[in-house]
Amino acid sequence: MAEILIVEDDEAIANLIYMHLSDEGYRCVCAFDGERGADILEGRDFDLVLLDIMLPGIDGYELMEYIRPRGTPVIFLTAKGEVKDRIKGLRMGADDYLVKPFQLGELSARVEAVLRRMGKNERRLKFHDIVINLDSRQVTRGNENVDLTIKEFDLLVELVRNKNIALYRDRLYEKVWKEMFTGETRTLDSHIQRLRRKLGLEEQIKTVFRIGYRLEG
């Protein structure tokens, strides 16, 4: 699973990007100023940095000078959309440049493109010894492949992404089956039972009385 650092001083924008990319299967960390971004980078490596230019204290250009020797790819996110600004950012070593306001779908596409060029675009989720590859839609437990149906796979992804959260039956059903929940639970319940059996999750997938299910771990 690719890890992305989001350095953006507008907390609402940063949190929106965080939620969107987390839903896409990336592991994200936010920093709301350049100094905090530098501190985080000092302690760990990332596969990609999304970097605002106009930051308090250390701005994006200064932070880019710190990032460049590490070889971490960078996408600038900025309101500075003039050609000279884009040229400056790219010449400093940025891998892409996205001007605000932008669509989250376009951001996802650019993130995927940069990570693909770096050979780090495989999106994965993990729960204990279970690995879920979101791109190939393959699931392994230990070193063994586990064959899941389309709905079983989508249901597992929802449970893992919302680990330790009680999920209502209607939310789970509508998210996975893409249709209105009518109150009939047999389809969802049978899929849960098969997931428990196929993946050995009898103890981890809990039934929550009058609510639905929770994956614990």
Secondary structure, 3 states (H helix, E strand, C coil): CCEEEEECCCHHHHHHHHHHHHHCCCEEEEECCHHHHHHHHHHCCCCEEEEECCCCCCCHHHHHHHHHHHCCCEEEEECCCCHHHHHHHHHCCCCEEEECCCCHHHHHHHHHHHHHHCCCCCCEEEECCEEEECCCCEEEECCEEECCCHHHHHHHHHHHHCCCCCEEHHHHHHHHHCCCCCCCCHHHHHHHHHHHHHHCCCCCEEEECCCEEEECC
